[in-house]
Amino acid sequence: MAKESMMAREVKRAKLTEKYAAKRAKLKAEGDYVGLSRLPRNSNPNRLRNRCKITGRTRGYMRQFGISRITFREMASFGLIPGVKKASW
């Protein structure tokens, strides 16, 4: 499980990105790169990282489900994800 501080930092970045999205788009359209550089660094959407909703893990993230591969496997084994079952042949 990821540290609480790392997950909290990611939430903070998401809020900053949302707050400055319109201003960033406007400055970008005008080509004002000096103005863009004055915005907070964490307001850039490139700095966001996909994290598992349950564990906070960044690696092995599955976009379709919003969770990591490990959590996905556990949940699928217990039948907690509708429409997903373990393959056997």
C-alpha positions as protocol buffer text, in pm:
chain_id: "A"
residue {
  index: 1
  type: MET
  ca { x: 0 y: 0 z: 0 }
}
residue {
  index: 2
  type: ALA
  ca { x: 128 y: 346 z: -90 }
}
residue {
  index: 3
  type: LYS
  ca { x: 204 y: 601 z: 179 }
}
residue {
  index: 4
  type: GLU
  ca { x: -88 y: 822 z: 274 }
}
residue {
  index: 5
  type: SER
  ca { x: 121 y: 1131 z: 203 }
}
residue {
  index: 6
  type: MET
  ca { x: 182 y: 1022 z: -156 }
}
residue {
  index: 7
  type: MET
  ca { x: -188 y: 965 z: -217 }
}
residue {
  index: 8
  type: ALA
  ca { x: -274 y: 1299 z: -52 }
}
residue {
  index: 9
  type: ARG
  ca { x: -16 y: 1473 z: -272 }
}
residue {
  index: 10
  type: GLU
  ca { x: -179 y: 1321 z: -579 }
}
residue {
  index: 11
  type: VAL
  ca { x: -521 y: 1450 z: -471 }
}
residue {
  index: 12
  type: LYS
  ca { x: -373 y: 1795 z: -419 }
}
residue {
  index: 13
  type: ARG
  ca { x: -222 y: 1789 z: -769 }
}
residue {
  index: 14
  type: ALA
  ca { x: -557 y: 1688 z: -919 }
}
residue {
  index: 15
  type: LYS
  ca { x: -729 y: 1984 z: -748 }
}
residue {
  index: 16
  type: LEU
  ca { x: -461 y: 2226 z: -870 }
}
residue {
  index: 17
  type: THR
  ca { x: -488 y: 2090 z: -1224 }
}
residue {
  index: 18
  type: GLU
  ca { x: -863 y: 2141 z: -1221 }
}
residue {
  index: 19
  type: LYS
  ca { x: -833 y: 2490 z: -1072 }
}
residue {
  index: 20
  type: TYR
  ca { x: -586 y: 2619 z: -1331 }
}
residue {
  index: 21
  type: ALA
  ca { x: -713 y: 2427 z: -1637 }
}
residue {
  index: 22
  type: ALA
  ca { x: -899 y: 2722 z: -1796 }
}
residue {
  index: 23
  type: LYS
  ca { x: -619 y: 2969 z: -1727 }
}
residue {
  index: 24
  type: ARG
  ca { x: -359 y: 2726 z: -1861 }
}
residue {
  index: 25
  type: ALA
  ca { x: -560 y: 2667 z: -2180 }
}
residue {
  index: 26
  type: LYS
  ca { x: -599 y: 3042 z: -2236 }
}
residue {
  index: 27
  type: LEU
  ca { x: -228 y: 3112 z: -2187 }
}
residue {
  index: 28
  type: LYS
  ca { x: -137 y: 2821 z: -2413 }
}
residue {
  index: 29
  type: ALA
  ca { x: -368 y: 2946 z: -2691 }
}
residue {
  index: 30
  type: GLU
  ca { x: -208 y: 3291 z: -2671 }
}
residue {
  index: 31
  type: GLY
  ca { x: 141 y: 3142 z: -2676 }
}
residue {
  index: 32
  type: ASP
  ca { x: 230 y: 3314 z: -2348 }
}
residue {
  index: 33
  type: TYR
  ca { x: 491 y: 3071 z: -2219 }
}
residue {
  index: 34
  type: VAL
  ca { x: 622 y: 3314 z: -1960 }
}
residue {
  index: 35
  type: GLY
  ca { x: 274 y: 3329 z: -1806 }
}
residue {
  index: 36
  type: LEU
  ca { x: 255 y: 2950 z: -1817 }
}
residue {
  index: 37
  type: SER
  ca { x: 585 y: 2922 z: -1633 }
}
residue {
  index: 38
  type: ARG
  ca { x: 448 y: 3142 z: -1353 }
}
residue {
  index: 39
  type: LEU
  ca { x: 166 y: 2898 z: -1279 }
}
residue {
  index: 40
  type: PRO
  ca { x: 226 y: 2641 z: -1003 }
}
residue {
  index: 41
  type: ARG
  ca { x: 431 y: 2348 z: -1125 }
}
residue {
  index: 42
  type: ASN
  ca { x: 182 y: 2092 z: -991 }
}
residue {
  index: 43
  type: SER
  ca { x: -102 y: 2249 z: -1191 }
}
residue {
  index: 44
  type: ASN
  ca { x: 36 y: 2083 z: -1504 }
}
residue {
  index: 45
  type: PRO
  ca { x: -172 y: 1774 z: -1592 }
}
residue {
  index: 46
  type: ASN
  ca { x: 146 y: 1592 z: -1701 }
}
residue {
  index: 47
  type: ARG
  ca { x: 244 y: 1564 z: -1335 }
}
residue {
  index: 48
  type: LEU
  ca { x: -63 y: 1356 z: -1248 }
}
residue {
  index: 49
  type: ARG
  ca { x: -5 y: 987 z: -1197 }
}
residue {
  index: 50
  type: ASN
  ca { x: -265 y: 710 z: -1226 }
}
residue {
  index: 51
  type: ARG
  ca { x: -306 y: 533 z: -893 }
}
residue {
  index: 52
  type: CYS
  ca { x: -506 y: 234 z: -777 }
}
residue {
  index: 53
  type: LYS
  ca { x: -820 y: 355 z: -600 }
}
residue {
  index: 54
  type: ILE
  ca { x: -779 y: 94 z: -325 }
}
residue {
  index: 55
  type: THR
  ca { x: -406 y: 58 z: -260 }
}
residue {
  index: 56
  type: GLY
  ca { x: -256 y: 368 z: -421 }
}
residue {
  index: 57
  type: ARG
  ca { x: -15 y: 160 z: -629 }
}
residue {
  index: 58
  type: THR
  ca { x: 111 y: 334 z: -946 }
}
residue {
  index: 59
  type: ARG
  ca { x: 263 y: 41 z: -1132 }
}
residue {
  index: 60
  type: GLY
  ca { x: 45 y: -210 z: -1312 }
}
residue {
  index: 61
  type: TYR
  ca { x: -253 y: 26 z: -1323 }
}
residue {
  index: 62
  type: MET
  ca { x: -552 y: -87 z: -1532 }
}
residue {
  index: 63
  type: ARG
  ca { x: -738 y: 215 z: -1671 }
}
residue {
  index: 64
  type: GLN
  ca { x: -1056 y: 28 z: -1752 }
}
residue {
  index: 65
  type: PHE
  ca { x: -1109 y: -62 z: -1386 }
}
residue {
  index: 66
  type: GLY
  ca { x: -913 y: 209 z: -1205 }
}
residue {
  index: 67
  type: ILE
  ca { x: -721 y: -42 z: -995 }
}
residue {
  index: 68
  type: SER
  ca { x: -384 y: -216 z: -1003 }
}
residue {
  index: 69
  type: ARG
  ca { x: -333 y: -561 z: -1153 }
}
residue {
  index: 70
  type: ILE
  ca { x: -282 y: -718 z: -812 }
}
residue {
  index: 71
  type: THR
  ca { x: -604 y: -575 z: -669 }
}
residue {
  index: 72
  type: PHE
  ca { x: -784 y: -669 z: -989 }
}
residue {
  index: 73
  type: ARG
  ca { x: -670 y: -1030 z: -959 }
}
residue {
  index: 74
  type: GLU
  ca { x: -781 y: -1055 z: -595 }
}
residue {
  index: 75
  type: MET
  ca { x: -1121 y: -898 z: -664 }
}
residue {
  index: 76
  type: ALA
  ca { x: -1177 y: -1115 z: -972 }
}
residue {
  index: 77
  type: SER
  ca { x: -1091 y: -1429 z: -775 }
}
residue {
  index: 78
  type: PHE
  ca { x: -1352 y: -1342 z: -511 }
}
residue {
  index: 79
  type: GLY
  ca { x: -1607 y: -1258 z: -781 }
}
residue {
  index: 80
  type: LEU
  ca { x: -1629 y: -890 z: -686 }
}
residue {
  index: 81
  type: ILE
  ca { x: -1598 y: -760 z: -1044 }
}
residue {
  index: 82
  type: PRO
  ca { x: -1911 y: -830 z: -1249 }
}
residue {
  index: 83
  type: GLY
  ca { x: -1857 y: -1003 z: -1582 }
}
residue {
  index: 84
  type: VAL
  ca { x: -1502 y: -1113 z: -1502 }
}
residue {
  index: 85
  type: LYS
  ca { x: -1410 y: -1473 z: -1429 }
}
residue {
  index: 86
  type: LYS
  ca { x: -1089 y: -1670 z: -1424 }
}
residue {
  index: 87
  type: ALA
  ca { x: -1005 y: -1839 z: -1750 }
}
residue {
  index: 88
  type: SER
  ca { x: -957 y: -2215 z: -1745 }
}
residue {
  index: 89
  type: TRP
  ca { x: -910 y: -2457 z: -2032 }
}
